[in-house]
Amino acid sequence: MALALGSAEKAFFQGEFPVGAVIVSRGRVVAEGSRIGTTRAMERPSEIDHAEIRALRQLERLGQEFDPAEATIFSTMEPCLMCFSAIILSGIKEVVYAYEDPMGGGTCCDLGRLTPLYRSSGVKVVSGVCRKKSLDLFKSFFQKDDNIYWKDSLLEQYTLGQA
C-alpha cells in the first residue's frame, strides 16, 4: 500500500485526484497507475483514466507470463464500479484499498445477484489498509483552493467531516 500511496502523492502534486494503484504478484510490483485527467486545466475531467484502469492497462502491455489469480491490487481509494468490474474481469482475486468511497465505491455490490461471470469471480476485498494516510491525502486535496474536481460533492463533504 505504501507504493500505491506514493503514486497517489505523485498525482496530488501534479494537481490530480490523489488515487494510486499497484498490482503485486509473487511479492513483486508488476504494474502501477495513478489518476489523471482531473486537474483544473481540464475542460472536462476524464472519468475513464482511473488509477486501477491505468495499472491494468500497464499490466496488459507487459507481455509476460502473468497469473492474475496470484495477484493483488492495492488502491488508495475503494475502486468504483467500473474499476471493480475491470479487476474482476482481469482475473485478479484480491483487492485491497485504503479509503472507502461513499459516493462511488463499487466493492459493496452484491456479486451474488449478478451474472455468473461476476458471481463466480471469487474476488476477496480488504478495506481500511493505511486508511488514515489516504484520508489525509484526500483531505489535503479537497482543501486546496484551486481544486474543482468533485467540489461540493458527497465525497468532499464526507472526507472533510472525517476525524
N, C-alpha and C positions, 0 to 999 in steps of 0.2 A: 504494500500500500504506500510505502514511502516513495517509491518511484512514480506511482500514479499521482501522488501529491506534488511531486516535483514537476510533472507535466502540467498539472493544474496551475501551479505557481507561474510557470512559463507563460501559459495562456493569460493569466491575470495580468502579468507585467506587459503583455502585448495588447492589453485592453479588451481581451476576450473573456467570455463567461468561463470561470475557473473550474473546468472539468477536465480531468486527466484519466486515462485508462491504460492499463498494462496487461498483456496476456503472458502468462507464465506457463511453461511446460517443462516437466522434469527438472525443476529448480532453476531454470534459466529464462530470461525475458526473451520472447520471440517476436513481440510486436508491441507498439505503444502508439497512443494518439492523444491529442488534446483538441479541445473545442476551437473551431474557427468560424468566422462569419457573423460575429455578434458585436463588433466594435462600433463605436459611434459613427465612424466613417461609412459604414454600410448603409446604403439607401433602404434596403430591405434585408433583415437578418436571414441567414441560412438556417433552415430547420432540418437540414439533412447532414451537415458536417459535424456530427456529434463525435465526441472522443472515442466512444466504443466503435462506431462505424468506421472511423479512420483507422483504428487499430485492426479491425477485421480486414479492411482493405489492404493494409500493410502485410498482414498475415498471408493473404492471397498472393501477393507479389513475391513472397519469399521463394516459392517454387521448390521447397524442400519437403522431405517426408515429415509429416506432422499428424499426430493422433489427437484430434480435438477432445476426445474423451479423457485424456490425461491433462488437459489444460484448465487453468483458472483465469478468469478475467477479473481484475481489480479495478474499481472505478471510484472516484471521489464523490460521486453522486449516484443515487439509485437510477439505474437505466430506465429510460422512458419505454413506452410500449414498442416503439419502432426498434430501438436498440435491443430490448429484451427478446423480441421475436427474431432479430438477426442473430443474436447469440445462440438462441435455441437452434435455429436452422444451421448454424455453423457446426453444431455438434459439441460445443463446449459444455461441460457438465457442471461447472461451478461458477457462480457469480458472487463476488464479494464486493460490497460497497460501503462507503463511509457514512454519507449523509443522506437521509431519506428525502424524497421529493414529494411533498404533499399535494402538489399541483399536477405533476405529470409523471410520477413514478409508475412503472409498469410491472414491477415484480409481484405485486399483490393480486394480479389477475388469477382467477381460478382456472388453472390449466386443465383440471378435470372436466370442465364444461366445454372445452374446445375440441376441435377435430383431433383425430388420432395422431397426426404429425406432432402437434404440440403436447397433447395429453400424455404421450408416452416418452417424452423427452428425457425424463429423469434428472432434470436440472435442479441443483441444490442452490439455495440463496442464503447468504450470510450477510447480515446487516450490522451497521454500527462500528465497524473496524476503523479506528482513528477518526471517529465522528467529530470530536472536538476540534481537531486540526482542520478538518474540511469545513466545518461550520464557521470557524474563524475566518477562513479564506472567503467564504460566501458573504459573511457579514461585511468584510472589507470591500468586496465588490459592490454590494448594494449601497454602501455608504459613500462611494465615490460620487463626487458632484457631477462628473461628466457621463455617468452611466445612464443609458436609456433602455437597455435590454431588460425586459421583464420589470420595468419600473412600475411601481404601484400594483404589482400582481400579488396573488395569494402567496406565491413563493417568497417574494420580498418581505411581505408582512410577517409570515411565519418565521423566516430566518432572523429578521431583526428582533422578533419577540422572544427568541431563544436565550436562555441564561448561559 
